[in-house]
């Protein structure tokens, strides 16, 4: 495992570089804050500290870049951290991002500078996207981060989920996962430090869909509690509902605050809603959208498929976008053969356009590029009114499972939790 010296602390963007050969200035390796080993403190990664890490090659455009992962401090030879200076807590800004792993970034309202912030520096322990905050700035060498952070207000973010529901402490995902029947909610190809990464996405997009449908997000008789069907069940197959209380007047934040997750037979749910059961989300009206019609032709958008080369296996980094597109196109017939043998090979997903926000059904097909018995990617296809399928893009298997889980738990032989 290689070792190196940090060229700086995590900047306001949450990354730095490691010099493997500090005397020559060569061999710099990119290190993102999310790629440090569990249990390591980001604030200890300072200029001059010695670290040990694994190296992976990541395709960026037409070049291969070195990136560190699983980085840890070598404490016995780490350089001492420079002394810190802390400004007065008179800076104001907005929370741009908050991770369930207890860190995030705030944007200074005057300078526009993005500053890292850890939960240990937050009065109250955690933040929400959109929180208006007051804070001080701590400088340690060339590292600047927000400390002594307090919430003074809240601003809508433009995200309908974040602007409607206050999920509270990020531990809500653990509570829901413990109540529901056992399921793996983490990525498999590249596991996240957040063990409930898929569940958080599932809850967000389930609510967004329910909120589009009439009478799918309901209120209690007195109007003070809001509820929706999570689509999850307990090990005894009881439906699980999310309950939110109305935010009291004078408090800042989204109008509904998470109260609890309740079983269908729970006394709290029965007292508030009785026989009024929030319905499941509906994603399609025509069941034929769930099955790939093998009588129709499949074509691949060869210009768009390779637009993000990072999704492809690292062993194909030397190929041009044109070569990657040709390879996917050449392997598409193999995917069709698998669907003909087993219709469940084509897995439905509900896709929401990132620009328009419009939702539609797509099907995911397996793409085995290097070995026929090893699927590396999923090809997302649309059925066009003209009677053909168009393969629009490829997704990593983690991403594909995350999207497919919104409708169902895939039980295919190629896309598994």
N, C-alpha and C positions, 0 to 999 in steps of 0.2 A: 504494500500500500504506500503510495508516494506521500512525501511530506513537503511542506513549503512554508513561506512566510507571507502573512497578510500585508498587502500593500496599503490597506486602509480599513476603516471600520465600515459597517453597513451604512451606506449613504441614505439620504432621504428616499431613495428609490428601492432600498432594501437589498442591495447587492454590493459586492466588492470583487477584488481579484487576488489570487494567490500566485506568488512568484516562486516557481520551482527552482529557478537558478537566479537568485537575487543579485549575484555579482555581475551577471551579464545583462540582466533585465529581460531575459528571454524566458519562454515557457509560461507565460501568464495564463492562469486558468480562472474562468468565470465562476463565482460562487454566489448563489442566491440565498437569501435568508431562510427560505423554505427547505433548503437542502442540507441544513446542519442536522447532526444526529439528535434524536429525541433526548431530552434532558439537558442539552447544552443551552446556555444563556446567550442570546444574541449580543447582549451588551458587553460580553467578555471578548468578543471577536474584534480586537483593536489592532491598529497599525503595529507591525512588528511581532505580533503573536505567531507562534509556531502551530501549525495545524497538520493533521493527518486526514486523508480523504481518499475516496475512489474517484476515478476519472471516467467520463463517458464522452463520446463524440456526438455532437448535435449539429444537424444540418441547418445552416442559416443562409438562405438564398442559394448561392452557388459555392459556398465555402463550408468546410468542416470547422467547428469551433470546439475547444476543450471546455468541459464544464465539470465542476466538482460536485460530488454528492456524498451524503453520509459523513460530513466533515465534523471532526472533533478537535478540541484544543489539546495540545500536548502540554499539560500544566507545568511539568517540571522544567521546561525550557522556554515557556512563554514569556515574552517581554512584559515588564510591568506596565500597567495602563497609565497613561498620562493623567495628571490631576484634572478634575472637572471643575468647570465654572457654571453657575446657574444664574440666569437672568431673573428679573422680577416677573411674576405671573401676570403680565399685562398684555400678552399676545392673545389675539382672538382669531378663530378660524372655524373650519367645518371638517367633520370626519368624512374622509373620502372612502375609506374601506376599513372594515373590522373583521378579523378572522376569528373563527371559533377557537383557534389555538392561542387566543389571548394576546394578540398584537394587531396593529393596524397602522394607518397613516392619517395625519391631519394636514390640511392645507391652510397655511397662514393667510388670513384674509387681506393683508396688506401687501406682502412680498410675493405671494403665490407659491412660496416654497413648500414642498412636501416633506413632512417630518415623521419619522418613525416614532411610534408610541407603544409601550408595553403596558399590560394590565396592572402591573405593580405600580405604575405611575399615574393611575386613574383613580380618582375618588369615586368609589362605587364599584370598581372592579372591572367593568366592561363598558363598551360604547356601542352606539348604533350608527349605521350609515345615515348621514344627514344631521347628526347632533351638532349644534353650535357649541363650541367649547372655548374656555379661557385656559391658558397654559403658560408655563415658563419654558425656556429653551436651555438645555444642558449641552455644553460643549466640552468634549474630551478629545484633545488632539484635533483631528479633522472630522470627527463625528459630531453631528448635531441631532438631538432628538427632543421630543416634547415630553415634559415632566410636569408634575403637579397639575394634572389636567382635571378640570371640573366642567360639568355640563351646564350651560346657561340658557339653552333653548334648543329648537329643532327646526329644520328646514326640509320641506318635501324634496324627494330625490328624483322624481319622475318615474320611479319603479313602482307599479301598482301594488306589488306585494309588500315592499318595504314601507310604502306610504299609507297602507291600510292596516297592517298587522304589526304589532310590536311583539316579537317572539321572546323578548326578555333575555335572560341568561342563556348563552349558547348551549348550556347543558340540557336544554329542552329535547334535543335530538336523542340523547342517551335515555331520557325518561320515556320517550315514545318507543324507541327500539326495545326497551326492557318490557314494555307493556304488550307489544305486538309479538306475533309468532316469530321464532328465530329466523334471521335473514342476514346475509352478509351485505353490509351497506358500504363497503369500501371497494376501490378499484382493484383489479387483479393484475393487470399488466404493469402498472406503475402505482403501487399502493400509496395513498395519501396519508399524511400524519393525522388527518381528521378521519377517524374510523367511520364517520357517518356522512361522508361527502355525498353519496348518492341519495341518502334520505333527505338531506337539506334541499337538494335540487328537486326531488320528487314532491316535497311538500309545497315548494314555491309554485311549481307549474301545475300541480293539482288545484291549488287555490285559484290561480289565474284562469284556469278553464272553468271551474265551478262558478266563478264570479261573472263569467260571460253568459251563463245559463240561468234562465228565470227560475226563481224559487229553489235554487240549489244551495245558497248560503242563507240561512234563516235566522230569525231572532226569536228570543223567548217572548212570552205574552206581554211582559212589561217592557220589552225592548231594550233591556240592559245587558243582555248576554247574546252573543252571536255564536253560531255553530256551523260547522260543515263536516262532511264525511271524509275522513282521511283516505278511505279506500283500503285501509289496513284492518287486520283482524287479530284477535288474541289467539293463543294456542287452542282455545276452545271455540274458535270461529265466531266470536262475537265481534260485531263491527265496533270500530273505534272512532270517536268524534272529537274534534278540537273545539274547545270552548274558550271564548274571549269575553272579557268584561269591558264595558264602556269606560274610556278614560275620563276621570273626573275633570270638571271644569277647572281651569287654572293650571293644569299640568300640560307640559309640552310633549309632543310626540304623536305618533300615529293614533287614530281614534280608538283602536281596539287593542287590548293588552291580553296576552295569553294568560288564561286562568288555569286550565288543566286539560288533560286528555282523559276522556271518560269512555267506559264500556257502555254498550247499549242497555245493559241491565243495571248500570250504576245508579244508586239513589239520587246523586246530584243531577245526572242527566234526566232521569225520569221526573224529578221534581220540577225542573225548568221547562222541559219540552214534552213530557208525557208521551203520547202516541205520535207526535210530529217528528218524524225521522228524516234528517237531511239525506237526500238521494245521492247516489254515486255519480261521479263525473261521467259524462257521455262524450265520446270523441268522434263517433261516426254514426251515420244513419243507414248506410248501405253496407251490409256485412261482406259483400264481395270485395270491399276495399282491403280486407284482411288476408286475402288469398291471392297469390301471384298466378295470373292466367298464363300458363305455359304455351298457349296457342299464339300469343302475341310476341312480336319482335322486341328485343332489347338492344338499345343503342347507348353508347357511352359518350358523354360530353368530354371529349379528349382534351379540350382546352382548359376546362375548369378542374377536372379531377386532380391534376398534380399541382394545383395552385399553392398548397401548403405541403412542402416536401417533408416537414418534420413529422408528418403522420406516417410516413413510410418507414419500414425497417432500416436500421442504421447500415446494414450490409449493402443497401442499394444507394448509398449516398453518392456514389460516383456516377450514377445515371443522370442524364439530363431530364428536364420535365417532359420532353417529347418521348424519351425512352420509357419513362414511368407510365405515361398515358397509354403508350402502345402495349405495355405489359399488362395493365389492367384490362384493356380492351381484348387482349388475347386470352385472358383468363375468364372473361365473362361467360363463355359457353360452358365452362366447368361448373360455374355457379348454377346455371340453368339445369344442367344434368342432375345436380343435387336436389333441386327443387322438384324435378320430375319424379325422383325416387321417393321424396318425402316432402309433402307440401308445407310442413311446419318449418322447413329450412328457411323460408322467407318470413322474416319477423316484422310485424307492423310497428311503426313508431309514429307518434304525433309530433310533427315538426312545426315550429313557430318561426316564421321569417324574422330575421333580426332587424330588418328595416321597417317593414309594415306591421309586424306583430301578428299577422294573420296566421292562423293555424290550419294545417292540412295533414292528411295521412300520406305516409310513405312506407315503402317496404325496404328492409335491409337484407342484402344478399352477401354470402361469404366470399371473400377473395383470398385465395391461396396463391401467393406470388412465387415462393421459392420451392415449396414442397406441396404436393397435392393433399397431403394428410395434415397440413398445418395452416390454419387460417390466420392471417395477420391483420386483415382489414375488413371493414364492412362497406359495401357499395350501397348508397342511398338512392333509391329509384322512385320516380313519379310515373303514374299512369296518365298519359296525356289524352285529351279528348279525341285525338286523331287515331287512337287505338294502338299506340306503341308505348313501351316503357323507356324512360330516359334515365340513365345513371348519371346523377348530377355531381356527386362528390363522394370521396371515401372518408370514413371515420375510423379512428382507432377503436379497438374492441372495448376499451374502458368507456369511451364516449358513446359508442353504440349501445352498450348495456344501460348506461345512465339514461339515454333517451327512451329505449324500449321499455324500461321499468315503469314508466308513467302509465302504460296501458296494462301491463301484465308482467309476471315473473317469467322471463323466457326459459323454456325447458329444452331448447335446441341443443344439438350435439356440438355446436360451434360457438354459441354465445351463452356463457354461463357466468353466474356470480362468483 
